Amino acid sequence: MSVQRRGRRMDAARNPVQQLPWIQPRLTLEPSRILSDDHIEAIHRQSMKVLEEIGMDILLPEAREILARAGARVEGERVRIGRDIIEEALKTPPAEFTFHARNPAHSLHIGGNWIVFAPVGGPPNCSDLDRGRRPGTLEDAGNFVKLSQFFNTIHTAGGASVDALDVHASIRHLHITRNKMRYSDKVPFVYATGRARLFDGLEIVRLARGISHEQMLREPSAYTVINTNSPLKLDAPMAMGIIEMARLNQICVVTPFTLLGAMAPVTVAGAIVLQNAEALAGLALSQLSNPGAPFVYGGFTSNVDMKSGAPAFGTPEYMKSCIIGGQMARRYKLPYRTSSTNAANSVDAQAAYETVFSLWGAIMGGGNFIQHSAGWMEGGLVASYEKFAVDIDLLQMVQEFLKPVVVDDDSMAFSAMEEVGPGGHFFGAKHTLQLYATAFYQPLISDWRSFPNWEAAGSPTAEKKANALWKQALAEYAEPYMDPAAAEAIDLFVARRIREGGEATDF
């Protein structure tokens, strides 16, 4: 059945956004190395020492019981995990696996040299030039899903790119997840901040795919991100998320949030040891719950502004940590999650250079799953519509950069040089005329006109062009087809769970 085209405006249809086609990029370069193999092994050994001698506080009794049965020493909430447990856990997770979307054309390869760009996720606020900075709404959350679906260089439907604060927390996840599956046919995120939220999200994903429970057990169809409570603590909802996602063979991305000088030692090496210890503890819990469950090693290590205590992103320390984190993940043969971030408060030069710096660290660190690739602002407190559009241009440039350079008789262009000869130019050469239309990347935001031509066009700035781009993208957006029976089943499920109260909250 053909894809439905809903809400498409005629003005957008006449001049559509000229974006790159859908592909999943691969790292065609050797990933960067900052540390030697000996240094990586030293960090591994120190991480084992942290887990064995200091241990982690794990607040979920079931998680402590699982680790205790494997031989961990449990004293109250403190769990000390032996290196034998970690080494055994490292034998079972897949180095690469397929992430199944409800549209098979949007299924993804996770691991190896494959790259996934995921949009911003989690901010309570959003912003745009027209309405300014404000609390996120369900409409805003839906708009970011639509933008993630529309732009081909974004590979997932995202989490809640901005939270829907106009919906009560007990049922918010139901509305957001239903809209996510309705507005996008790319791979989804599910919440693990409560057992009901997790199982509700997974059921909506299953209904959207129209598959049995048994098929979903065979085919990872959703992911969640587990943030440890650094330093060395794992709360009950996050531990539950690791266990249940593993049992159901869904994708668990364990990501310690380790800020140098705050929740981690002030040195990069010390922070990486802490990050690594916490990630490996999550791995052990995952694999003890279901050996072979898909697991992604996450790193989110940066520093703070020591004058104010505020998190800093896109820093030299962040870039180093991205690359070292990739070295650790490759040492364990695990897919690697990292992020593209910044700490800027407006879509300005700081937002641009910090994002480029962090994204390049993520790419050259060998990142397989790059979160917050479009729209992240204010250190994660804001999802920006304009920043989302600017980041799309940046991601497309990276995607083009990663394409291999073709070297053959035609590309080496001897005939063109023979035609032009010494002292000529190639504008009118046959080779140029054959290839000029697709020879170079054509930007969505960057403006290459001369100053007089740019000024004559009204001196458009990147932020204003981005404002026009995201609006045009929403105008052109078309809701992907979903089987009516699946849509009805989701609506009935959501209505029932709303009547039942969703996830119990304290407010």
N, C-alpha and C positions, 0 to 999 in steps of 0.2 A: 504494500500500500504506500502511496506517495506521502511525503512529509507534509503535514498541514502548514499552511501559511496564514497565521492569524495576526491581525493588527498591523500589517505592513502598510506603510504610508507611500503614496505615489511619488512624493518628492524624494524619498529615500531610495525608492526603486530605480529612479532615473539616474542617480549618481551614487551608486553603492560604494561602501568603504572598500578600498583596494588592499585587502590584507593577503597574507601568505596562506597557502592551502594547509590543511591539517596534515601534520606529520608528527611523529615522536622523534625528537633529535637524539643523537648519540654523541658522546665525547670522542672526537676523532684525534685528540692529542693525548699524550701521556699525562696523567694527572700529576700535579705538582707534589714535590716532597720538600718539607722543611727539616724534618728530623731524619736521622740515620736509622737503619734497622735496629741498631743497638739501643738507641734512645727509645724507639717504640717498644722494644722488649722491656726496657727499664720502667716505662710507664705501665705496661701490663703487669709486671711483678709488683709494683707499688700499689696498683689497683687491687690486686689479690690480697695484699697485706692489709689494706683498708677494710676490705670485706671480712677478712678473717679475724683481725684484731680489734677493729672499732665496730664494724657491723653497721646495720641500718635499723632504724625503728620502722617497723611495718605494722600498721594499725588494724589490719584486717585479720581476725583470728584464723580464717580459712587459709589465707596465704601463709601464715606462720606454720600452720599444720602441714601444708604441702612441702615447705622447705625443711621442716623438722623430719619428715619421713625420709627425705633424701640425705639426711645426716647433718643438717645445719644445727648450730647450737642456739637454742631459744631461751632467753631469760626475760620474762615479761614481754614487752613489745620489741626488745632488742634481738635482732637475728644476726648471727655471725655465720657467714657462708664460706665454706672451704673451697679452695681452688679446684679440688677434684670435682665438685658439683658444677662449677663454671666450665671446666674443661669438657665434662660430659655433655653439658647443655649446648656447647658450641658444635657438637657433632651433628645435630639434627636439623637446624633451620635451613631452608633452601637459600642458596646463593642468588637464584633468579626464580621468578614465578610470574604468572599472568594475573593481572587484575581485571576482572570481568565487568564491563559496563553493560547497561541494558541495551544499548546500541553496540553490537559487536565491533563496528567500525571504530569505536572509541575505547575499546579495551587497550590496556597498557602492558608493556613489559617493565617489570620492576627488578633492578639489579644490573649487574654487568656494567656496560658503558651507556645504558639507556638513561635518559633524563626526562623527568616529569616536572612541569611548571604548574604549581597550584596557586590560587589567588590568596589574598589576605584572608585571615581567619581570626575571629575572636574579639575585635574591638567593640566596646560598648557605644562608641560614637561614630558618626560619619560626617562628611563635609563635602560641600561643593561651592562654586563661586556664587551661585544664585541664592542659596539658603544659609550659607555659612556652616559653622560647627554646631552639631546638635545631637541629641540621643538618637540611636538607631531605631527604626521602626520595622514592622513586618514588610512594608512596601519596599524600604531600602534593602532589606535582606534579600527580597525577591529580585530587585534590580541588579544586585551584584551577581546573583546566580545567572540571570539573563546575560549579563556582560561576559561571564565566564563561559557560558554556552556559545555565545556569538563569536568570540575571538578564538581563532583556531590555535593560537600559540599557548592558550591555557588548556590544560589537559584534564582538569577535574572540575566537578561542580562546586568544589570548595566546601568549607565548613559553614558556619554562619559568618560570612565575610563581615557582617556587622550584626550585633545582637538586636533582636526585636523587643525593645524594652516597653513597647505598648501592649504586649501580650504577657499575661501572668506566667511566672517562671514554671509553674507546675505543668502547663500545657504548651509552652512556647516551642519546645522541641518538636511537638506533633505538627504544628503549623509550618515551622521552618522546613522540616524534613519532607512533608508532603509537597510543599512548593518547590523544593529542590528537585524532587523526582518528576514533578510536572513540568518545570521550566527547563530541565536539562536531561540529556541522555548520556552524560559523561559520568565517570566513576564518582561515588559520593563518600562523604565523611559522615560518621555517626557519633553522637555524644556518648561519653562513658562517665558522665558525672552523676550517675545513679543507675541502679539496676533497671528500673522501669524505662528510663530514657534510652539506655543501650538496647534493650530488647524491643522497644517500640520502633526505634530507628531501623534495626535490622529487619523487622517484619515489614516495614514500609518498603525497604529496598527489595526484599524478596517478592512482595506483591507487584512492585513495579516491573521487575524482570519476568514475572509470570512463571516462576520456577518452583519446584518442590523444595522442601527442607533438605532432602537428601542431595539434590543437585547443588544447593547453596553450600552445603558442607564440602562438596568437592571443588567448588569454584569460588575463591575469594572475591567478594562482591562489594565490600565496604571496608573502610579503614577508620581507625581512631588514633588520636595522639594522646599519649600518656605522659604527663609532666610529673616528674618526681618533685617532692618538696625539699629541694636542696637547702642545706646539706644533709644528705644521708637519712631521708625520711620518705616514706611512701604511705599516703593516706588510704583510707578504706575504699573510697570510690575508684581511685586509680588502680589499686591492687585488684579490685573486682574486675575492672575493665581488662587488665592483662589476662586474668584467668579465663574469663568468659569469651573474649575474642579468640584466645587460643583454642578453647574447647570447640568453638564453632568454626574453626579454621578460617577466620577472618584476619585482616591485616592489623597488626599492632605496631605502632611507631612509638617507641619509648624515647623520650627526649628530656634529659635533665636540663633545667633552666639555671645555668651556673654563671653568675655574674662575679667577675673578679673583684675582690675587695668587699663584697656584700655576702652573697650566698656561697662563695667559693674563695679559696686562697687568692691573694693579690697577684700571684705570678701565673703566667700562662701554663707552665708545666704543672703546677699544683692544681689549677682549675681543670685541666684535662684529665689528671688522675681522678679527681672527684667525679667529673662527667662520666668517665669510663667505668668507674666502679658502680655508679648508679645504673648506667645502661646495662651492664652485665648482670646486675642483680635482677633487673626486669627481664632480661633474656632467660635467666635460670627459672624464674617463676613461670614464664610463658612455656618453655619447653618441658618443664615438669608437669604442667597442666595438659599438654598435648604435644609430644615430640613431633617435630616436623611442621608445626604451625608457622605460617609466614610472619616474619619478624623483621623490623627495620631499625637499625641502629641510628639513634638521633643525637645530634649535637646542637646545642644552642648556647655556646659560651661566648660571652662578651665582657665588657668592663663597665664600670660606673664612672660618673663624673665625681671625683673625690671631693670636689668643692660643694656639691649639692646632694650627692647620693643618687641622682637620677640615672637610670640606665642609659648607656651610650651604645650606638650601633653603627655599623659601617666604619669601624675604627681599624687601625692597624692590628690591634690585638684580636678583634673579631675575625679579620681576614686570616691571620695566622691560625686561629683556633679552627676555622672552617677547614683549612688544609690539613692540619694535624688530625682533626676528627676523621677526615677521609682516610688518612693513613691507618688509623686504628680500625675503622670499619673494614678496610681491605685486609688487614692482618687477620681479622676474624671471618673473612669471606661473607660479610653481611651487606645487604643494601644499605645505603647511607642517606639519611634525611638531614638537610640543612635548610637555611633560609636566606632570603634577600630582604634586607632591612635598612632602616635609617632612623634617626632620632629627630628629624626636622619637623618644625611646626607649620611650615607652609610649603607649597610646591615651588621650591626655589632652587638655587644652586646647591645648597647643602643637601637637600633631598636628592638631587641628581647625583652628586659625586659620592655621597655615602652609599647610595643604592648601587651604583656601578662598582664601587669597591667591594661591597659585601657580595654582590652577585658574582663578581669575578672570582672571589675566594670560594664561593659555593661551586662554581663550574670547575675551576682548576683543582679544587679539592676532591673532585670526582663525585659530586653530589648526584644521587639518583632521584631523590624526591625533594624538590626545592619549594618549601612552603613560603607563603607571603610574597610571591613573585610579582604581584600586581596590586597596588592600592594601599600598601602599608604606610602609615604616617605616625608621628609622635611616639615612636618606640612601641607601637602596637595599640595605642589608645584610640586611634582614628582610622577608619577606612575612607579614603578620599577618592571621589569619582574622577577628579582630574588626574590624580597620581596614578590611578588605574590605567587611564588612557596613555599617559606618558610611558608607563612601564611596558605597555604592550609594544610600543615602538622599540624600546630597549630589548625586550625579549626576542622580537623578530630579528633585530640586528645580531644578537647572539646566535640565534638559530641559523641565520645565513652565514655567520662566521664559521660555524661548526661544520658546514658542508665541505666535503673534501675538494681540494683544487684539482681540476681535471688537467692532465698533461697528456696530450696526444698531438698528432700532426696538425689537426685543425686548430686546437687551442694555442699551439706554439706559433701559429700565424705566419709561417714563412711566405705564403702567397700574398698576404697583406703587405708585408714589408717589401716584397718584390714589386708590388703594384705601386706603392707610394714612393719608394726610393729615398735617397738622402735628401734631407731638408724639406720634405713634404709634411702633410698632416693626414690623419686617419679618419677625419670626420666623414669624408665621402667615399672611403674605401668600401669595396664590395663586402668584405668581411664584417666591417662595422655596420653597414646597412642591414645585413642579415641578422645581426645579434643585438643591436642597440636597445631594442625595446625591453629586453629581459636581461641585459648584461649586468646591471647594477641593482642593488637594493634600493627601492623607492620608499622613502620614509613616510610615516603617517603624521609625525609631529615636526621633525626637523625641517628647517626652511633653508634651502640652498640658494635662494635668489640673491642677486646683488642688492646692495643697500638701496639704490634708487627704486628698483622694482619692488622690494619689500616695503619701502615707505609708501609707494604709490598704492600698494594693496591694503594700506591701513595699519602698517607696522604690527602685524599679529604676533603676539608672544606665545610661547609654548603653552602656558597655562590656559590662555583663551582658546587656542587651537584644540587643546585637550578637552575643554568644556564642550566645544562643538562636536568633537569626535564621539564622546560617550553618549551624547544625546542622539547623534545619528545612529550609533550602534543600537540603542534601545528602540529607535524608530524602525530599523531594519530587522530587528530580532524577530524570529519566527518560532513559536512553541513547537518543540519536536513531537512527533506522533507518539501517542501511547494508546495501547489497546483499550477500548472503552471498558471492557470487563475489568482490567487491571485498575483503571482509574476509579471505577465504582467500588471495587474492593478496598482500595486505599481510603476512599471517603468514608465508607462504612466503618472501617477499622479506627480511623481517627475520631469519628463521631462517638464510637463506643468508648474509646480510651478517654476522651474529654469528659463524658458522663461519669466515668469511673474516677476522674480526678487527676489522671496523668501520673506524674512523679510527685509524691508528697513533699511539701516544703515547709519551712518554719514561718512563712509569711504569706 
